[in-house]
Amino acid sequence: MSHPTADHGEHGAPHLPDPSIWPLVAGAATLALGLALVWWSRDRGNSVSGPLMGAAALFTLVSVVGWATEDSRMRRKAERREITRPREARYTQVVTFAIAQGQLAAARAAGGVLTAVEGTDGALHNLAGFQDLRIILSPDDNGPTQVLVETTWSDREGLATYEETRKTLLDLLTAHGQEVVSGSINVFDMQVIRDTKEVGFKFGLAAASVILVAFIVGGFMIGAGLTAFQKDGKASAGAAAPAAAGPAAPAGTVDVNATDNKFNKGSIDAEAGKELTVNFKNSGKVPHNIRFLDKKGGATLSGTTAGEIVTGGQSYTLKFTPSAGAYYYQCDVHPDQMFGTLNVK
């Protein structure tokens, strides 16, 4: 089992990767892919957006592969530098011993030797120069269990102070004579020559940070692109609105369809002094007609006649030239349900 610490001390600055263009390329590729995707989703019929999205996706894939390759190369380069660059020395004390067969469970339990060794971790952190405590064991059901306890120190003085002033691991092991095999205890003081653990951690943290920032920035860029497209769409709709809001062009011919009991048109626009042709058809099952009046409840409009009441499937045409004004039309069979206005300008 392992006990990582909050501070591993300073024993040489880690090598960082050389400057690389790939993070910038990957960010640009992600932005291009996002914008192409937005364009394609809003206008799939466009002959450019689809191929552009495919090219952006390929660009993104190539940039990611290039970045990964470059990162791997930088890792190997850093490791080679770590081998050749002088390092500040670190020291470790290794204690090995054996737990008697059948005593492993007791050693792990409260009050057992392994639990007691683990409990020294907190006290060791208060000692100058202490960096790490590790416990490694190899369970063996057919014999004693081999245990290795390693403490790491930033300098020789810290290790020497520990040996002179602490209740040593050797003292703990001696106090558990029933669990620890007699004569199996060995102690070694050693100097650390090579250790790339910290370098690997630094690289992992840096890569994770860059990727996280790239996703955040890319997300904001894509969001900004979406907003820009939406604003353009709203602006276009707003520019077209005045034309749509104006009066419809006067119709010289209009088709009015009657169903049970409704006209398909609630209003008709016409131009004064020009002949208006009204094609009326009864598409319902009961009789209907259309008649134009000078006002609601008024007389038949001058120049026209009351339309014939016809059964379903029949039709006819009314032609007249109205003067400017607002008029009324209705079905004489259903005047309260089927009616509309004639606007002549």
Secondary structure, DSSP 8 states (H G I E B T S, - for coil): -EE--S----SS--------SHHHHHHHHHHHHHHHHHHHHH-TT-TTHHHHHHHHHHHHHHHHHHHHHHHHHHHHHHHHHHHHS----EEEEEEEEEE-TT-HHHHHSTTSHHHHHHHHHHHHTTSTTEEEEEEEEE--TTS-EEEEEEEEESSHHHHHHHHHHS--HHHHHHTTTTTB-TT--EEEEEEE----HHHHHHHHHHHHHHHHHHHHHHHHHHHHHHHHHHHHHHHHHHHHHHHHHS-----SEEEEEEETTEES-SEEEE-TTS-EEEEEEE-SSS-B--EEESSTT--B-TT------B-TT-EEEEEE---SEEEEEE-SSSTTTSEEEEEE-
